[in-house]
């Protein structure tokens, strides 16, 4: 589209009606074998589009037998400090600053523990994380869209004559959407 918009002034100069433009569809072609690998990792198709760090965090969240989120503990701590704030208000107002500082210190301590636990769990699930990231890299070569790196003929060799009818069936040029197409 950017290329065409550069030509708009030229079309006006030569008196030709500028065409109506629309963004083309994009698609990710994924084989049944790749889908099987992805599903064995207990991941959803939406997880394909996460960053490597978020994908690793998702895998740890799914497969860890430990709670790697300390939000309930943080909330419990905050409730305990509410009582301390009430006590501080009743005694000396200067005591409020000390209570606030201690609360912040305790919350930060929980955050650090949570971070260390996540890191340890990532090490425990490293094999799964590597498999997921390798599969993601195969589907998004060089971190970009498959269509910018992988030649159409690679898919044609794998699927054969059924590829073109499948693409025609799955892609609607009037819907600006990203499609995941199972081969």
C-alpha positions as a Markdown table, in Angstrom:
| # | Residue | x | y | z |
|---|---|---|---|---|
| 1 | Unk | 0.0 | 0.0 | 0.0 |
| 2 | Unk | 2.8 | 2.4 | 0.8 |
| 3 | Unk | 4.1 | 2.0 | -2.8 |
| 4 | Unk | 0.7 | 2.8 | -4.3 |
| 5 | Unk | 0.2 | 5.9 | -2.0 |
| 6 | Unk | 3.5 | 7.3 | -3.4 |
| 7 | Unk | 1.9 | 7.2 | -6.8 |
| 8 | Unk | -1.3 | 9.1 | -5.9 |
| 9 | Unk | 0.0 | 12.5 | -7.0 |
| 10 | Unk | 1.1 | 11.0 | -10.3 |
| 11 | Unk | -2.4 | 9.6 | -11.0 |
| 12 | Unk | -3.8 | 13.0 | -10.4 |
| 13 | Unk | -1.3 | 14.7 | -12.7 |
| 14 | Unk | -2.1 | 12.3 | -15.6 |
| 15 | Unk | -5.8 | 12.4 | -14.9 |
| 16 | Unk | -6.3 | 8.8 | -14.1 |
| 17 | Unk | -8.6 | 7.7 | -11.3 |
| 18 | Unk | -6.6 | 6.4 | -8.4 |
| 19 | Unk | -7.6 | 2.7 | -7.7 |
| 20 | Unk | -9.3 | 1.6 | -4.5 |
| 21 | Unk | -6.7 | -0.1 | -2.4 |
| 22 | Unk | -7.1 | -2.8 | 0.2 |
| 23 | Unk | -4.7 | -4.7 | 2.4 |
| 24 | Unk | -4.1 | -8.3 | 1.2 |
| 25 | Unk | -4.7 | -11.3 | 3.4 |
| 26 | Unk | -1.9 | -13.0 | 5.3 |
| 27 | Unk | -1.8 | -16.6 | 6.2 |
| 28 | Unk | 0.2 | -19.1 | 8.2 |
| 29 | Unk | 0.3 | -22.6 | 6.6 |
| 30 | Unk | 0.7 | -25.2 | 9.3 |
| 31 | Unk | 1.0 | -29.0 | 8.7 |
| 32 | Unk | -0.9 | -31.6 | 10.7 |
| 33 | Unk | 2.4 | -32.8 | 12.1 |
| 34 | Unk | 3.3 | -29.3 | 13.4 |
| 35 | Unk | -0.2 | -28.9 | 14.9 |
| 36 | Unk | 0.3 | -32.3 | 16.6 |
| 37 | Unk | 3.6 | -31.2 | 18.1 |
| 38 | Unk | 2.0 | -27.9 | 19.3 |
| 39 | Unk | -1.0 | -29.6 | 20.9 |
| 40 | Unk | 1.3 | -32.1 | 22.7 |
| 41 | Unk | 2.8 | -29.1 | 24.4 |
| 42 | Unk | -0.7 | -28.2 | 25.5 |
| 43 | Unk | -0.6 | -24.9 | 23.7 |
| 44 | Unk | -3.3 | -23.2 | 21.7 |
| 45 | Unk | -2.9 | -21.8 | 18.2 |
| 46 | Unk | -3.1 | -18.2 | 19.7 |
| 47 | Unk | 0.1 | -19.1 | 21.7 |
| 48 | Unk | 2.0 | -19.2 | 18.4 |
| 49 | Unk | 1.9 | -15.4 | 18.2 |
| 50 | Unk | 3.4 | -14.8 | 21.6 |
| 51 | Unk | 7.0 | -13.5 | 22.1 |
| 52 | Unk | 9.6 | -16.1 | 23.1 |
| 53 | Unk | 9.5 | -14.9 | 26.7 |
| 54 | Unk | 5.7 | -15.0 | 26.9 |
| 55 | Unk | 5.6 | -18.4 | 25.3 |
| 56 | Unk | 8.1 | -19.7 | 27.9 |
| 57 | Unk | 6.0 | -18.2 | 30.7 |
| 58 | Unk | 2.9 | -19.8 | 29.3 |
| 59 | Unk | 4.5 | -23.2 | 29.2 |
| 60 | Unk | 5.7 | -22.9 | 32.7 |
| 61 | Unk | 2.2 | -21.8 | 33.8 |
| 62 | Unk | 0.7 | -24.8 | 32.1 |
| 63 | Unk | 3.2 | -27.5 | 33.1 |
| 64 | Unk | 4.4 | -26.4 | 36.5 |
| 65 | Unk | 3.1 | -28.3 | 39.5 |
| 66 | Unk | 3.9 | -25.2 | 41.7 |
| 67 | Unk | 2.0 | -21.9 | 41.8 |
| 68 | Unk | 4.4 | -19.5 | 40.0 |
| 69 | Unk | 2.1 | -16.5 | 40.6 |
| 70 | Unk | 2.4 | -15.0 | 44.0 |
| 71 | Unk | -0.5 | -12.5 | 43.6 |
| 72 | Unk | -2.6 | -14.2 | 46.3 |
| 73 | Unk | 0.3 | -13.9 | 48.7 |
| 74 | Unk | 0.8 | -10.2 | 47.8 |
| 75 | Unk | -2.9 | -9.5 | 48.4 |
| 76 | Unk | -2.8 | -11.2 | 51.7 |
| 77 | Unk | 0.3 | -9.1 | 52.7 |
| 78 | Unk | -1.5 | -5.9 | 51.6 |
| 79 | Unk | -4.5 | -6.8 | 53.8 |
| 80 | Unk | -2.1 | -7.4 | 56.8 |
| 81 | Unk | -0.5 | -4.0 | 56.2 |
| 82 | Unk | -4.0 | -2.3 | 56.1 |
| 83 | Unk | -4.3 | -3.2 | 59.8 |
| 84 | Unk | -0.8 | -1.8 | 60.5 |
| 85 | Unk | -1.8 | 1.5 | 58.7 |
| 86 | Unk | -4.8 | 1.7 | 61.1 |
| 87 | Unk | -2.5 | 1.2 | 64.1 |
| 88 | Unk | -0.1 | 3.8 | 62.8 |
| 89 | Unk | -2.8 | 6.4 | 62.3 |
| 90 | Unk | -3.9 | 5.9 | 65.9 |
| 91 | Unk | -0.3 | 6.3 | 67.3 |
| 92 | Unk | 2.1 | 8.7 | 65.5 |
| 93 | Unk | 1.6 | 10.0 | 61.9 |
| 94 | Unk | 5.4 | 9.7 | 61.3 |
| 95 | Unk | 5.0 | 6.0 | 61.8 |
| 96 | Unk | 3.0 | 5.8 | 58.6 |
| 97 | Unk | 6.1 | 6.2 | 56.5 |
| 98 | Unk | 7.9 | 3.4 | 58.2 |
| 99 | Unk | 4.9 | 1.1 | 57.7 |
| 100 | Unk | 4.7 | 2.1 | 53.9 |
| 101 | Unk | 8.5 | 1.4 | 53.6 |
| 102 | Unk | 8.2 | -2.0 | 55.2 |
| 103 | Unk | 5.2 | -2.9 | 53.0 |
| 104 | Unk | 7.1 | -1.9 | 49.8 |
| 105 | Unk | 10.1 | -4.0 | 51.0 |
| 106 | Unk | 7.9 | -7.0 | 51.7 |
| 107 | Unk | 6.1 | -6.8 | 48.3 |
| 108 | Unk | 9.4 | -6.4 | 46.5 |
| 109 | Unk | 10.7 | -9.5 | 48.4 |
| 110 | Unk | 7.7 | -11.5 | 47.2 |
| 111 | Unk | 8.3 | -10.2 | 43.6 |
| 112 | Unk | 11.9 | -11.3 | 43.8 |
| 113 | Unk | 10.9 | -14.8 | 45.1 |
| 114 | Unk | 8.3 | -15.1 | 42.4 |
| 115 | Unk | 10.9 | -14.2 | 39.7 |
| 116 | Unk | 13.4 | -16.7 | 41.1 |
| 117 | Unk | 10.8 | -19.5 | 41.2 |
| 118 | Unk | 9.8 | -18.7 | 37.6 |
| 119 | Unk | 13.4 | -18.8 | 36.5 |
| 120 | Unk | 13.9 | -22.2 | 38.2 |
| 121 | Unk | 10.7 | -23.6 | 36.7 |
| 122 | Unk | 11.9 | -22.4 | 33.2 |
| 123 | Unk | 15.0 | -24.5 | 33.8 |
| 124 | Unk | 12.9 | -27.4 | 34.8 |
| 125 | Unk | 10.8 | -27.1 | 31.6 |
| 126 | Unk | 13.6 | -26.1 | 29.3 |
| 127 | Unk | 13.1 | -29.0 | 26.9 |
| 128 | Unk | 9.4 | -28.1 | 26.3 |
| 129 | Unk | 10.3 | -24.4 | 25.9 |
| 130 | Unk | 13.0 | -25.2 | 23.4 |
| 131 | Unk | 10.7 | -27.5 | 21.4 |
| 132 | Unk | 8.0 | -24.8 | 21.3 |
| 133 | Unk | 10.4 | -22.0 | 20.3 |
| 134 | Unk | 11.9 | -24.2 | 17.6 |
| 135 | Unk | 8.5 | -24.9 | 16.2 |
| 136 | Unk | 7.5 | -21.3 | 16.4 |
| 137 | Unk | 10.7 | -20.3 | 14.6 |
| 138 | Unk | 9.9 | -22.8 | 11.8 |
| 139 | Unk | 6.5 | -21.2 | 11.4 |
| 140 | Unk | 7.8 | -17.7 | 11.6 |
| 141 | Unk | 11.3 | -17.9 | 10.0 |
| 142 | Unk | 13.6 | -15.1 | 11.0 |
| 143 | Unk | 10.9 | -13.8 | 13.3 |
| 144 | Unk | 8.7 | -12.6 | 10.5 |
| 145 | Unk | 5.8 | -13.8 | 8.4 |
| 146 | Unk | 6.2 | -17.2 | 6.8 |
| 147 | Unk | 5.1 | -15.7 | 3.4 |
| 148 | Unk | 8.2 | -13.4 | 3.4 |
| 149 | Unk | 10.7 | -16.3 | 3.7 |
| 150 | Unk | 9.2 | -19.6 | 2.6 |
| 151 | Unk | 8.6 | -20.3 | -1.1 |
| 152 | Unk | 5.1 | -21.3 | -2.1 |
| 153 | Unk | 6.6 | -24.3 | -4.0 |
| 154 | Unk | 7.7 | -25.8 | -0.6 |
| 155 | Unk | 4.0 | -26.1 | 0.4 |
| 156 | Unk | 3.0 | -27.2 | -3.1 |
| 157 | Unk | 5.5 | -30.1 | -2.9 |
| 158 | Unk | 4.1 | -31.2 | 0.4 |
| 159 | Unk | 0.3 | -30.8 | -0.3 |
| 160 | Unk | 0.2 | -31.2 | -4.1 |
| 161 | Unk | -2.6 | -30.2 | -6.3 |
| 162 | Unk | -5.0 | -29.7 | -3.4 |
| 163 | Unk | -3.1 | -26.6 | -2.2 |
| 164 | Unk | -4.6 | -24.1 | -4.6 |
| 165 | Unk | -8.3 | -25.2 | -3.9 |
| 166 | Unk | -7.6 | -25.2 | -0.2 |
| 167 | Unk | -6.2 | -21.6 | -0.3 |
| 168 | Unk | -9.2 | -20.4 | -2.4 |
| 169 | Unk | -11.6 | -22.0 | 0.1 |
| 170 | Unk | -9.8 | -20.6 | 3.2 |
| 171 | Unk | -8.9 | -17.1 | 2.0 |
| 172 | Unk | -11.5 | -14.4 | 1.5 |
| 173 | Unk | -9.9 | -11.3 | -0.2 |
| 174 | Unk | -12.5 | -9.0 | 1.3 |
| 175 | Unk | -11.7 | -9.9 | 4.9 |
| 176 | Unk | -8.6 | -8.3 | 6.2 |
| 177 | Unk | -7.6 | -11.0 | 8.6 |
| 178 | Unk | -4.7 | -13.2 | 9.4 |
| 179 | Unk | -5.6 | -16.9 | 8.7 |
| 180 | Unk | -4.1 | -20.0 | 10.1 |
| 181 | Unk | -4.5 | -22.7 | 7.5 |
| 182 | Unk | -4.1 | -26.4 | 8.3 |
| 183 | Unk | -2.5 | -28.4 | 5.6 |
